[in-house]
């Protein structure tokens, strides 16, 4: 896409949410990035790996939702699950798709299942909704997780929804948002949740925004302990306890970058 845009003499701004590239893919990507006008890296680590200092800007890729923006309603299946478990502490997490990272589950669905097991064992009244945007239901990993949930009778404690939905709508109807990733850029999920004054628990694999509750990356027991602490502190839906002061001036920043790269209305 970068090469085609360059051939048409267009201005090019690329946002890098992650940079987990190796060998030929990394080589070709680096060569392409030299053709861009600006590179927005969502954290310092990505900017360091790219090594094109004169073009890199470190800035989270977040724009606050507008008040007049309409989000889709949740599917009946999810609404039913929320109603059925309305007396329980509701958590949600999401993944673009199931991906293995160094032989483990990148987005932490396996950790969420372990949390569900611990909750059942200790009779903790919680339910987790884990959304996977794109998934082949014949995927061996998906089938394995589905069997594990059924074999341990965890239906009340965790539900996998294998389709896309309005995650912003779901966030507003849950108590806590989880981000149990093994690797991350900045995570829009975390910032969106904080924007809606929701409690967020995330792995400490990268620097997180102010207000995020951190747990040790990959350790389901530590994740469960952090969930227990929030339950004990009686965090309720719509709590304003976690107010993130970083969520300001994002629109102005991006307008400045785009306008700075545009010499005419045509471009």
C-alpha positions as CSV (number, residue, x, y, z in Angstrom):
1,X,0.0,0.0,0.0
2,X,2.8,2.4,0.8
3,X,4.5,1.7,-2.5
4,X,1.3,2.2,-4.5
5,X,0.6,5.5,-2.6
6,X,4.1,6.7,-3.3
7,X,3.7,6.0,-7.0
8,X,0.6,8.2,-7.0
9,X,2.6,10.9,-5.2
10,X,0.4,10.8,-2.1
11,X,1.4,11.8,1.4
12,X,1.8,8.7,3.6
13,X,1.2,8.5,7.4
14,X,1.6,5.0,9.0
15,X,0.5,4.1,12.5
16,X,2.4,1.1,14.0
17,X,0.4,-0.6,16.7
18,X,3.0,-3.4,17.0
19,X,6.3,-4.4,15.4
20,X,6.6,-8.2,15.9
21,X,8.3,-8.7,12.5
22,X,11.3,-10.9,11.6
23,X,13.5,-11.7,8.7
24,X,12.2,-10.8,5.2
25,X,9.0,-9.2,6.5
26,X,10.9,-6.9,8.8
27,X,13.4,-6.0,6.0
28,X,10.7,-5.2,3.4
29,X,8.6,-3.2,6.0
30,X,11.7,-1.1,7.0
31,X,12.4,-0.3,3.4
32,X,8.8,0.7,2.8
33,X,8.7,2.9,5.9
34,X,11.5,5.1,4.5
35,X,8.9,6.1,1.8
36,X,6.5,7.5,4.4
37,X,6.1,11.1,5.5
38,X,5.3,10.3,9.2
39,X,5.3,7.2,11.3
40,X,3.2,7.2,14.5
41,X,4.5,4.6,16.9
42,X,2.1,3.8,19.8
43,X,5.0,3.3,22.3
44,X,8.7,4.0,22.7
45,X,9.8,0.4,22.1
46,X,8.3,0.4,18.6
47,X,10.0,3.7,17.8
48,X,13.3,2.3,18.9
49,X,12.9,-0.8,16.7
50,X,11.9,1.2,13.6
51,X,15.0,3.4,13.9
52,X,13.8,6.2,11.6
53,X,14.0,9.0,14.1
54,X,13.3,11.9,11.8
55,X,9.9,10.5,10.8
56,X,8.8,8.8,14.0
57,X,6.3,10.3,16.5
58,X,5.4,8.4,19.7
59,X,1.7,8.8,20.4
60,X,-1.1,6.5,21.4
61,X,-3.6,5.9,18.6
62,X,-6.7,7.0,20.4
63,X,-9.5,9.3,19.5
64,X,-12.2,9.7,22.2
65,X,-15.7,8.5,21.0
66,X,-18.0,11.4,20.0
67,X,-21.2,11.9,22.0
68,X,-23.3,11.6,18.9
69,X,-21.7,8.5,17.6
70,X,-24.2,5.6,17.4
71,X,-22.9,2.1,18.5
72,X,-24.8,-1.1,17.6
73,X,-26.8,-2.8,20.3
74,X,-25.4,-6.0,21.7
75,X,-26.5,-9.4,20.2
76,X,-29.4,-11.0,22.1
77,X,-27.1,-13.9,23.1
78,X,-24.9,-11.5,25.0
79,X,-27.7,-9.4,26.4
80,X,-29.2,-12.6,27.7
81,X,-26.0,-13.7,29.3
82,X,-25.7,-10.2,31.0
83,X,-29.3,-10.5,32.3
84,X,-28.8,-14.1,33.5
85,X,-25.7,-13.1,35.5
86,X,-26.7,-9.6,36.5
87,X,-26.0,-10.3,40.2
88,X,-22.4,-11.3,39.4
89,X,-19.3,-9.2,38.8
90,X,-19.0,-8.9,35.0
91,X,-15.7,-8.7,33.2
92,X,-15.0,-8.5,29.5
93,X,-11.9,-9.0,27.2
94,X,-11.4,-9.2,23.5
95,X,-9.1,-10.4,20.8
96,X,-8.9,-9.8,17.1
97,X,-8.4,-13.5,16.6
98,X,-6.7,-16.4,18.3
99,X,-3.0,-16.1,17.8
100,X,-0.1,-18.0,19.3
101,X,2.9,-15.9,20.5
102,X,6.0,-17.9,21.4
103,X,3.9,-21.0,21.8
104,X,1.3,-19.3,24.1
105,X,-2.0,-17.6,23.6
106,X,-1.2,-13.9,22.7
107,X,-4.5,-12.4,23.9
108,X,-4.8,-14.4,27.1
109,X,-8.0,-16.4,26.7
110,X,-6.2,-19.3,28.4
111,X,-5.6,-17.0,31.4
112,X,-9.2,-16.0,31.5
113,X,-10.3,-19.7,31.6
114,X,-7.9,-20.2,34.5
115,X,-9.4,-17.2,36.3
116,X,-12.9,-18.8,35.7
117,X,-11.6,-22.1,37.2
118,X,-10.3,-20.3,40.3
119,X,-13.5,-18.4,40.6
120,X,-15.6,-21.6,40.5
121,X,-13.3,-23.3,43.1
122,X,-13.5,-20.3,45.5
123,X,-17.1,-19.6,44.7
124,X,-16.4,-16.1,43.5
125,X,-19.4,-14.6,41.8
126,X,-17.9,-13.4,38.5
127,X,-18.5,-13.9,34.8
128,X,-16.1,-13.2,31.9
129,X,-17.2,-12.4,28.4
130,X,-14.4,-13.0,25.9
131,X,-15.0,-11.6,22.4
132,X,-13.1,-13.0,19.4
133,X,-13.7,-10.8,16.3
134,X,-12.6,-13.3,13.7
135,X,-12.5,-17.0,14.3
136,X,-13.0,-20.3,12.4
137,X,-15.1,-22.4,14.8
138,X,-13.1,-25.4,13.5
139,X,-9.9,-23.8,14.8
140,X,-8.2,-26.4,17.0
141,X,-7.4,-23.8,19.7
142,X,-10.9,-22.6,19.8
143,X,-12.3,-26.1,20.0
144,X,-9.8,-26.9,22.8
145,X,-11.0,-23.9,24.8
146,X,-14.6,-24.7,24.2
147,X,-14.1,-28.3,25.4
148,X,-12.2,-27.1,28.5
149,X,-15.0,-24.8,29.5
150,X,-17.6,-27.6,29.0
151,X,-15.5,-30.2,30.8
152,X,-15.0,-28.0,33.9
153,X,-18.7,-26.7,33.8
154,X,-17.6,-23.1,33.6
155,X,-20.6,-21.9,31.6
156,X,-21.6,-19.4,34.3
157,X,-18.1,-18.1,34.8
158,X,-16.9,-17.5,31.2
159,X,-18.5,-17.2,27.8
160,X,-16.6,-17.0,24.5
161,X,-18.4,-15.0,21.8
162,X,-16.8,-15.9,18.4
163,X,-18.1,-13.0,16.4
164,X,-17.5,-9.3,16.2
165,X,-19.7,-6.9,18.2
166,X,-19.6,-3.3,19.5
167,X,-17.0,-3.7,22.2
168,X,-17.6,-0.1,23.3
169,X,-21.2,-1.0,24.1
170,X,-20.2,-4.1,26.0
171,X,-17.6,-2.2,28.0
172,X,-20.3,0.2,29.2
173,X,-22.4,-2.7,30.5
174,X,-19.5,-4.5,32.3
175,X,-17.8,-3.8,35.6
176,X,-14.2,-4.4,34.6
177,X,-12.2,-4.6,31.3
178,X,-9.3,-7.1,31.0
179,X,-6.3,-6.9,28.8
180,X,-4.3,-10.0,29.5
181,X,-2.0,-9.9,26.5
182,X,1.5,-11.3,26.3
183,X,2.7,-8.6,24.0
184,X,1.1,-5.2,23.2
185,X,1.5,-1.9,21.6
186,X,-0.7,0.6,23.5
187,X,-4.1,-1.1,23.4
188,X,-7.1,1.0,22.4
189,X,-9.2,-1.3,24.5
190,X,-7.6,0.0,27.7
191,X,-7.9,3.7,26.7
192,X,-11.6,3.3,25.6
193,X,-12.4,1.6,28.9
194,X,-10.7,4.3,30.9
195,X,-12.5,7.0,28.8
196,X,-15.8,5.4,30.0
197,X,-14.5,5.4,33.6
198,X,-14.3,1.6,33.8
199,X,-11.8,-0.3,35.9
200,X,-9.1,-1.9,33.8
201,X,-6.8,-4.8,34.6
202,X,-3.9,-5.3,32.2
203,X,-0.7,-7.2,31.9
204,X,2.5,-5.3,32.7
205,X,4.1,-6.2,29.4
206,X,4.2,-2.5,28.4
207,X,3.7,0.9,30.0
208,X,0.0,1.3,30.6
209,X,-2.0,4.5,30.9
210,X,-2.6,6.1,34.3
211,X,-5.4,4.4,36.2
212,X,-4.7,0.9,34.9
213,X,-4.4,-1.9,37.4
214,X,-1.4,-4.1,36.5
215,X,-0.7,-7.8,37.0
216,X,2.3,-9.9,36.2
217,X,2.2,-10.8,32.5
218,X,1.1,-14.4,31.9
219,X,0.3,-15.2,35.5
220,X,-3.4,-16.1,35.8
221,X,-3.2,-16.4,39.6
222,X,-2.0,-12.8,39.9
223,X,-4.8,-11.7,37.5
224,X,-7.3,-13.4,39.6
225,X,-6.0,-11.8,42.8
226,X,-6.3,-8.3,41.1
227,X,-9.9,-9.2,40.2
228,X,-10.6,-10.2,43.8
229,X,-9.2,-6.9,45.0
230,X,-11.6,-5.0,42.8
231,X,-14.5,-7.1,43.9
232,X,-13.5,-6.5,47.6
233,X,-13.3,-2.7,47.0
234,X,-16.9,-2.9,45.6
235,X,-16.2,-1.2,42.3
236,X,-19.6,-0.7,40.6
237,X,-20.7,-0.1,37.0
238,X,-20.0,3.5,36.0
239,X,-17.5,4.1,38.7
240,X,-15.5,7.3,38.3
241,X,-12.6,6.0,40.4
242,X,-10.3,5.4,37.5
243,X,-10.1,8.7,35.7
244,X,-7.3,9.0,33.2
245,X,-5.9,12.5,32.8
246,X,-4.0,11.5,29.7
247,X,-7.1,11.4,27.4
248,X,-6.9,15.0,26.2
249,X,-6.0,16.9,23.1
250,X,-5.9,13.8,20.9
251,X,-8.0,15.4,18.1
252,X,-5.7,18.4,17.9
253,X,-2.6,16.2,17.8
254,X,-3.8,14.2,14.8
255,X,-5.2,17.1,12.9
256,X,-1.8,18.8,13.3
257,X,0.0,15.7,11.9
258,X,-2.4,15.3,9.0
259,X,-2.4,19.0,8.1
260,X,1.3,19.2,8.4
261,X,1.7,16.5,5.7
262,X,-0.8,18.0,3.3
263,X,0.3,20.7,0.9
264,X,-3.0,21.0,-0.8
265,X,-6.6,19.9,-0.6
266,X,-5.9,17.5,-3.4
267,X,-3.4,15.6,-1.3
